[in-house]
Amino acid sequence: MIIKQIINTLLLLAITAFCLVYGIVGFIAEDLKEQIKKAEGLPVQVVKIDGHTYSNLEKANALLEFKSLKETFGSWIADWPELGKLFITSLIFGALGGVIKTVLQLIRKELLFSDSNVLLFPFLGMLIGLLVLGISYVLPTLLTSSFTEIRKTSLIFFCLFSGLFSEEFISSIKNNFVKLLTTKK
């Protein structure tokens, strides 16, 4: 019994550490890309840093931070396609929401470390993060006639909250989907 508690505790800590590190990296990468995009709209004031020329200081700072992030955490940040990075970041933030839910239930003594399902909420949160990503791409195309760009930072935190409130989220989706299917036209 005690060994199971130790293993579950260590696994939950490992999942939490992984989610925090790579979730934050994914979020920072998205934020830096937004900063680069904003900087491209600023007036040109050529800046040279370490032998490289940049159109303005804001863009130089954001690009240098992005380069540092890539060197520290791996090339997946720059080399993967946008959707792949968003997919991974949504999964991670959903899992992090599940970790928060697990910790809250452990604190309230609704769940014990010895329970075999102690790691299911992070897994469910991951799946919910994927569901939120899918919904965020499907709904705008169903509801509008033009392409709408998804605000990635908002989506990421929506995945976190959806992972935290996974049971309520699933219940809400189910109820709304049933209403949508049974609505008379």
N, C-alpha and C positions, 0 to 999 in steps of 0.2 A: 504494500500500500504506500509506504513512504517513498519507495523507489519510483513508483508511478507519479507521485506528486512532484518529485524532483525533476523527472523527465519532462512532465507537462509544463512545469515552471520554466525550465531551461528552453524548451521549444517556444513557449510564448514570448520569452525575452528575446530569443533569436529572431522570431518573426517581427517583433516590435522594432528591434534595432534595424533590421533590413528595411522594413517599411519606412521608418523615419529617415534613414540615410537616403535611400533611393527615391522616396517620395519628395523629400526636400530638394534633392538634385533635379528631379523632373520639374518641380514647381519653379525653381530658380531658372532653369533653362528656358521655360516658357516665358517667364518674366523678362529675361534678357532679350529674347527674340522680340518681344513687344517693345522694349526700349530701343532696339536696333531699328525696328520699323518706324517708331516715332522720330528717331534721330535722322532718318533719311528725309523726313519732311522739313527739317530745320535748314536755315540758310547755310550755304557752304562757307566754311572758314577753315581752310586747309591746315591740318595739324600733322606734324611728323613725330613719330615716337619709335625709337629703336629701329630707325631705317625704313619704317613703313609709313605710308601716307594715308591719311583718313580725311573724309570730307568735313568732319567737325569733331570736337572734343567728346561730345556725348556718345557719338557712334564709336569712337576709338575706345572709350572706357567700357562700353557694353561689349564690344568685340573682344577686348583683352580679357574681360571677366569670363566670357564664354570660352575662350581659349584655355584659360586656367582651369575652368570647370571640366572641360574635356580632358585635359592632361591629368587631372586628379582622379576623375571617376570613370574614365574610359571613353572610347570613341563612339559608343552607342548613342551618346547624346547628339552627336553631329552626323553620324553615318546612317542611322536608321531613318526610314521614311517617317514623316510627321505622324501619320496614323499609327504606326508601330509604337512610337514614343508615347503617344496619347493613350494607346491601348494599355501599355505597361503601367503608366502613371495612374490611370483610372483603376486598374486592378489593385495597385499598391495602396492607393488612398481608400478604396473600398475595404481592403483587408485591415488597414489601420483603424477605420471606423469599427470593424468587427473586434479588433483588439480592445478598443475603448469600451465597447459593450461588454466584452468578457471581463475586463478589469472591474467595471461597475458591478457586474453580477457577483464577482468574487468578493468585493467589498460588502455588498448587501447580504452575502452568504446565501444567495440564490443558486450559486454554483460553487463547487469545490474543486481544488486542483486535482483531486483524485478521480473526478468524473472523466469518463472517456470522451465526452463531447466538449471538453474545455477548448479545444482547438477548432471546433466547427464554426463558431461565429466569425473568426477571421477568414475562413474559407468561404462562408456564405457572403461576407462583406465583399470579397474579391469578385464573386459572381454577380453581386448586385452592382458593383462598380462597372462591370462589363455591360450589364443591362442598362444602366444609366447612360453609358457611352452610346449604345445602340439607339436608345430613345432620343438622345440629343441630336442624332443624325436623322432619324426618321421623322420626328414631329415637325421640324421646320419645313421639310419638303412636302409634308402632307398639308400643312396649314398655310403655306405661302406659295406664291407663284414664282418668286425669285429666290436666288441662292442667298442664304443667310449664313454669315460666318459665325462659327461657334466660339464663344468666349471661353478659351481653354482653362484659364485660372478659375473661373466660376464653376465650370464643369468638374474640375478636380475636387473642389471643396464640396460640391454637391455629391460626388462619389463618397467622400468621407462621411457626410451626414447620412447618406443612404445606407452605408455600411453600419453606422451606429444605430440607426433605426430600421434595420433590415426587415424585421417582422412587420412593423407598421407600413413600411414601404411596399412590401409584397402585398399586403392586404389592400392597400390603397390602389395599387396597380390592378389587382384582380377585380375590385369593385368597379373601377372606372372602365376597365376593359369589358366587363359584363354589361355595364350600362351602354357602352358604345355599340356592342353587338345587338342589344335588345331594343335600341331606340328605333321607333317607327318613323319612317320618312314620309 
